[in-house]
Amino acid sequence: MALIGAVALIVIGPEKLPKVARTVGTLLGKAQRYVNDVKAEVNRSMELDELKKMKETVEGAARDVEQSIQTSASDFEKDWAAATGEAQAGLPPSYPEYRHPRKKWRLKQGATPNWYKARAGIRTKALSGAARVARYRPQKFN
């Protein structure tokens, strides 16, 4: 290094040597950053390849599990049909018919007595807009 520095001092000269040294330093810094970026990109691509391989193995395992579940489900359905006798009768599996729950919401609303609603301040009748304005309009004092 000392030999290179002495030759540079003789060739370039003492006036221009600091400026050239700064320029060489910045160029070396840029080169190092470029090399580090290339290394990071290579590492990312290697990790991406590893992740792709891992994804493929996980997807393959998921497919195997799904197939085993489907085969066991079909076996269960066959066993269930044999146990309930649906397969011997030749009938398709029967499902209960849909029935609406028939909730009695009107009865529930009417179950509260009107005297309780009046005491609790619950409205029992809907007011029209004009009736509401007339009811809540401030009274004029004469």
Wavefront OBJ file of the C-alpha trace (Angstrom):
o trace
v 0.000 0.000 0.000
v 2.819 2.366 0.833
v 4.440 1.636 -2.510
v 1.188 2.380 -4.370
v 0.777 5.595 -2.365
v 4.341 6.729 -3.214
v 3.866 6.041 -6.947
v 0.524 7.883 -6.905
v 2.163 10.855 -5.162
v 4.872 11.025 -7.808
v 2.580 10.479 -10.825
v -0.430 12.558 -9.775
v 1.253 15.169 -7.700
v 0.590 16.488 -4.212
v -2.009 19.057 -5.349
v -4.382 16.630 -7.045
v -3.807 13.617 -4.790
v -6.560 14.428 -2.173
v -9.180 14.951 -4.891
v -8.211 11.720 -6.654
v -8.213 9.838 -3.332
v -11.765 11.055 -2.592
v -12.921 10.034 -6.073
v -11.313 6.593 -5.728
v -12.917 6.213 -2.267
v -16.397 7.032 -3.558
v -15.958 4.646 -6.497
v -14.818 1.860 -4.156
v -17.826 2.535 -1.899
v -20.213 2.321 -4.851
v -18.551 -0.904 -5.981
v -18.937 -2.417 -2.486
v -22.613 -1.413 -2.341
v -23.179 -2.948 -5.780
v -21.498 -6.212 -4.720
v -23.575 -6.278 -1.506
v -26.788 -5.706 -3.511
v -25.903 -8.553 -5.855
v -25.207 -10.856 -2.888
v -28.528 -9.909 -1.267
v -30.401 -10.563 -4.520
v -28.777 -13.983 -4.880
v -29.687 -14.822 -1.281
v -33.292 -13.706 -1.879
v -33.585 -15.842 -4.991
v -32.184 -18.857 -3.109
v -34.668 -18.321 -0.281
v -37.479 -17.933 -2.821
v -36.547 -21.258 -4.409
v -36.529 -22.903 -0.979
v -39.940 -21.418 -0.193
v -41.330 -22.660 -3.505
v -40.083 -26.175 -2.751
v -41.587 -25.996 0.749
v -44.898 -24.760 -0.706
v -44.998 -27.674 -3.143
v -44.389 -30.195 -0.357
v -47.115 -28.631 1.815
v -49.589 -28.608 -1.090
v -48.793 -32.251 -1.814
v -49.365 -33.176 1.819
v -52.666 -31.251 1.804
v -53.804 -33.127 -1.304
v -52.938 -36.447 0.331
v -54.899 -35.519 3.453
v -57.877 -34.393 1.368
v -57.899 -37.657 -0.583
v -57.680 -39.719 2.585
v -60.566 -37.753 4.120
v -62.698 -38.236 1.008
v -62.071 -41.974 0.985
v -62.834 -42.286 4.670
v -66.001 -40.173 4.216
v -67.222 -42.377 1.397
v -66.499 -45.451 3.525
v -68.435 -43.896 6.389
v -71.404 -43.122 4.113
v -71.443 -46.719 2.900
v -71.308 -48.022 6.467
v -74.056 -45.599 7.523
v -76.292 -46.618 4.638
v -75.744 -50.268 5.490
v -76.516 -49.657 9.156
v -79.701 -47.658 8.545
v -80.972 -49.946 5.816
v -81.279 -47.250 3.162
v -79.065 -49.146 0.747
v -81.175 -52.318 0.976
v -84.428 -50.515 0.307
v -82.997 -48.884 -2.823
v -84.237 -45.465 -1.700
v -82.144 -42.326 -1.901
v -81.141 -40.907 1.471
v -84.057 -39.012 2.997
v -83.715 -35.611 4.568
v -86.333 -33.965 6.765
v -88.531 -31.437 5.014
v -87.808 -27.785 5.746
v -90.223 -26.150 8.149
v -90.365 -22.438 8.835
v -89.745 -21.716 12.525
v -93.034 -19.714 12.795
v -91.833 -17.311 15.399
v -94.668 -15.539 17.156
v -93.138 -12.079 17.290
v -96.520 -10.322 17.307
v -97.571 -12.335 20.322
v -94.293 -11.555 22.056
v -94.708 -7.831 21.421
v -98.256 -7.874 22.678
v -97.330 -9.869 25.783
v -96.185 -6.747 27.655
v -99.183 -5.058 29.309
v -100.040 -1.518 28.206
v -99.995 -0.209 31.807
v -96.359 -1.332 32.091
v -95.481 0.273 28.775
v -97.112 3.532 29.878
v -95.251 3.505 33.198
v -91.912 2.644 31.552
v -92.373 5.229 28.800
v -92.497 2.740 25.942
v -94.467 3.926 22.914
v -97.543 1.902 22.118
v -98.662 3.868 19.069
v -96.723 5.513 16.272
v -97.191 9.252 15.878
v -97.374 10.885 12.479
v -95.065 13.774 11.731
v -97.811 16.378 12.186
v -98.950 14.834 15.458
v -95.365 14.783 16.751
v -94.894 18.476 15.883
v -98.179 19.385 17.557
v -97.327 17.396 20.682
v -93.802 18.725 21.192
v -94.346 22.319 20.008
v -93.525 24.783 22.800
v -96.605 26.419 24.309
v -97.017 30.160 23.796
v -97.557 32.146 26.961
v -100.177 34.912 26.771
l 1 2 3 4 5 6 7 8 9 10 11 12 13 14 15 16 17 18 19 20 21 22 23 24 25 26 27 28 29 30 31 32 33 34 35 36 37 38 39 40 41 42 43 44 45 46 47 48 49 50 51 52 53 54 55 56 57 58 59 60 61 62 63 64 65 66 67 68 69 70 71 72 73 74 75 76 77 78 79 80 81 82 83 84 85 86 87 88 89 90 91 92 93 94 95 96 97 98 99 100 101 102 103 104 105 106 107 108 109 110 111 112 113 114 115 116 117 118 119 120 121 122 123 124 125 126 127 128 129 130 131 132 133 134 135 136 137 138 139 140 141 142
